[in-house]
Amino acid sequence: MNKSDLIEKLAEKSKLSTIQAEEIVNMVFGGMEDALKTGGRIEIRGFGSFSVKDYKSYWGRNPKSGEKIWVNAKRLPAFKLGKDLRERLNPDQEPDAPQG
């Protein structure tokens, strides 16, 4: 599902116009982006959580040429799947079984 599909589905289910549904989706994503930009964490119960991880700079290799290159420090978003969603995606798994 992409953003357009999400907007279309929201418009259908809530009897909103596509424009109204797009505004709502953009507001939600904008709020999430703002929270992550400021180092915040987003937790959606039953779904998962988003956070920002800081990575230090390091020497890497260009996979095409094998040339040694410097990779600058960066901040990247990370997603952790929530327990409820994991269980819904894997209904046959025993609750006490170790996760791989």
C-alpha positions as CSV (number, residue, x, y, z in Angstrom):
1,M,0.0,0.0,0.0
2,N,1.3,3.4,-0.9
3,K,0.2,6.9,0.2
4,S,-2.3,7.2,-2.6
5,D,-3.9,3.9,-1.7
6,L,-4.1,5.0,2.0
7,I,-5.8,8.3,1.0
8,E,-8.2,6.4,-1.2
9,K,-9.0,3.9,1.5
10,L,-9.6,6.6,4.1
11,A,-11.9,8.5,1.8
12,E,-14.0,5.4,1.1
13,K,-14.3,4.2,4.7
14,S,-15.0,7.6,6.2
15,K,-17.1,9.1,3.4
16,L,-14.7,12.0,3.0
17,S,-13.6,13.6,-0.2
18,T,-10.2,12.6,-1.6
19,I,-8.9,16.1,-0.8
20,Q,-10.0,15.9,2.8
21,A,-8.5,12.5,3.2
22,E,-5.3,13.7,1.7
23,E,-5.1,16.6,4.1
24,I,-5.6,14.3,7.1
25,V,-2.9,11.8,5.9
26,N,-0.5,14.7,5.2
27,M,-1.2,16.1,8.7
28,V,-0.5,12.8,10.4
29,F,2.7,12.2,8.4
30,G,3.8,15.8,9.0
31,G,3.3,15.4,12.7
32,M,5.2,12.2,12.7
33,E,8.1,13.8,10.7
34,D,8.2,16.8,13.1
35,A,8.3,14.5,16.2
36,L,11.2,12.5,14.6
37,K,13.1,15.6,13.6
38,T,13.2,16.8,17.2
39,G,14.4,13.4,18.4
40,G,11.0,12.3,19.6
41,R,9.6,8.8,19.6
42,I,6.3,7.7,18.0
43,E,4.4,4.8,19.5
44,I,1.2,3.5,17.9
45,R,-0.3,0.9,20.3
46,G,-0.9,-2.4,18.6
47,F,1.2,-1.4,15.6
48,G,4.8,-0.4,16.5
49,S,7.1,2.4,17.3
50,F,9.3,4.8,15.3
51,S,12.5,6.4,16.7
52,V,15.6,8.0,15.3
53,K,19.0,6.3,15.6
54,D,22.3,8.1,15.5
55,Y,25.1,6.5,13.5
56,K,28.7,7.5,13.9
57,S,30.9,8.3,10.8
58,Y,33.1,5.5,9.6
59,W,35.3,4.3,6.7
60,G,33.3,2.3,4.2
61,R,33.8,0.8,0.8
62,N,32.1,1.7,-2.5
63,P,30.6,-1.7,-3.5
64,K,31.0,-1.0,-7.2
65,S,34.7,0.1,-7.3
66,G,35.9,-1.2,-3.9
67,E,37.3,2.3,-3.2
68,K,37.6,3.3,0.4
69,I,35.2,6.2,1.2
70,W,34.3,8.3,4.3
71,V,30.7,8.0,5.4
72,N,29.5,10.9,7.5
73,A,27.6,10.6,10.7
74,K,23.8,10.4,10.1
75,R,20.5,10.1,11.8
76,L,18.0,7.5,10.4
77,P,14.5,6.5,11.3
78,A,14.0,3.0,12.8
79,F,10.8,1.0,13.2
80,K,10.1,-1.6,15.8
81,L,7.2,-3.9,15.2
82,G,4.6,-4.0,18.0
83,K,3.8,-7.3,19.8
84,D,0.1,-7.2,18.9
85,L,0.8,-6.8,15.2
86,R,3.5,-9.5,15.2
87,E,1.1,-11.9,16.8
88,R,-1.6,-11.0,14.2
89,L,0.9,-11.6,11.4
90,N,2.0,-14.9,12.9
91,P,-1.2,-16.5,14.4
92,D,0.2,-20.0,14.3
93,Q,3.2,-19.2,16.5
94,E,3.0,-20.3,20.1
95,P,3.1,-17.3,22.5
96,D,6.0,-18.7,24.6
97,A,8.1,-19.7,21.5
98,P,11.4,-17.8,21.2
99,Q,11.4,-15.1,18.5
100,G,14.0,-15.4,15.8
